Amino acid sequence: MPAITPRGIELSLDAVRPMDAIRVARTLLRTNRVTSLATLDPGGYPYSTVTNLIVEPDGMPVIFMASLTIHARNIEADPRVSITVADTRSDVMTSPRLTLSGRAVRVPTGDSAALKARYVERFPKSKLYLSLPDALLYRIHAEAVQLNGGPAQNANAVTPQDLLTDMAPASALMAEAPALVASLNEGDMANRLAAAAGASPGRWRVSTIDPEGVNLSTAVDLARLWFTGPVTTRQQFDAALADIFALRPAS
C-alpha cells in the first residue's frame, strides 16, 4: 500500500496557477524550523506532536526525540511516520504546505556527531537535551510527498527523489564547507546573501552550504538562496555567488 493513498481526484488544469512545485517543496523543507510529526500508536490511532527540524545537505529531514517519549516508542514499534511543514507566519490555508510520509530511521550513535553539531547550530539550547543519555536522532526517509500549493495550486508531481541532492560529485566542495561558511560570515556578506534570497532585513548569518545553494538564519528566521544549477567545487561556488550579485548589485 502506498504511503499516501491516491484519491483519484482529477483537477482541471485550466484552473491551476503555474508553480515550480519542486522548488516550492524544496524551499519549504529547508526554511522551516518546526514540523508536525505524526506516528502510529499501538492502539491504532495517529499520535501527533510538534518538533524541531533540521535538514542534511542532501535534503534529508532529521528530527530529535528522547527515547522515553510517546512518539519515540511509537516509532520503535512502527517506523511509519508523516511530517508536515508550512509557513505558519501567514494563513496556512492560503500558502503552500508540504507533507512527507515514510519511515523514521534512527541515526547510529557513531554517525550522530555531525548531525548534532548541525542541530545545535540551528537550535543553540539543544546542547542541554542532546547531551542526555536517551537523546536520539532520526532521519525521515520519505516514500511519498504531497504538496498543497495554496488556492488553485494543488496539482503537482513532486516525488521524494525530487527533494534530494546528489552529494557525490561535490565532495571537494563539502570538504571546504566549514572554512567557506566562516568566510561568508565575515563583514556584511551574509546580509547581502539574505537580501539576494528575498529575505527581510535582519542579523543574518550563513549556517550551511550545499551544492545547490546557501542556507541562512537569524535567531528567529531561515532563508534559502538557490543557485541556478549545482556546483561541485569552490571555484564554481564562488562563480555562482558572483553571478547572483551581478544580477542584484549591492544597494
Secondary structure, 3 states (H helix, E strand, C coil): CCCCCCCCCCCCHHHCCCCCHHHHHHHHHHCCCEEEEEEECCCCCEEEEEEECEECCCCCEEEEEECCCHHHHHHHHCCEEEEEEECCCCCHHHCCEEEEEEEEEECCHHHCHHHHHHHHHHCHHHHHHHCCCCEEEEEEEEEEEEEECCCCCCCCCCCHHHHCCCCHHHHHHHHCHHHHHHHHCCCCHHHHHHHHCCCCCCCCEEEEEECCEEEEECCCCEEEEECCCCCCCHHHHHHHHHHHHHHCCCC
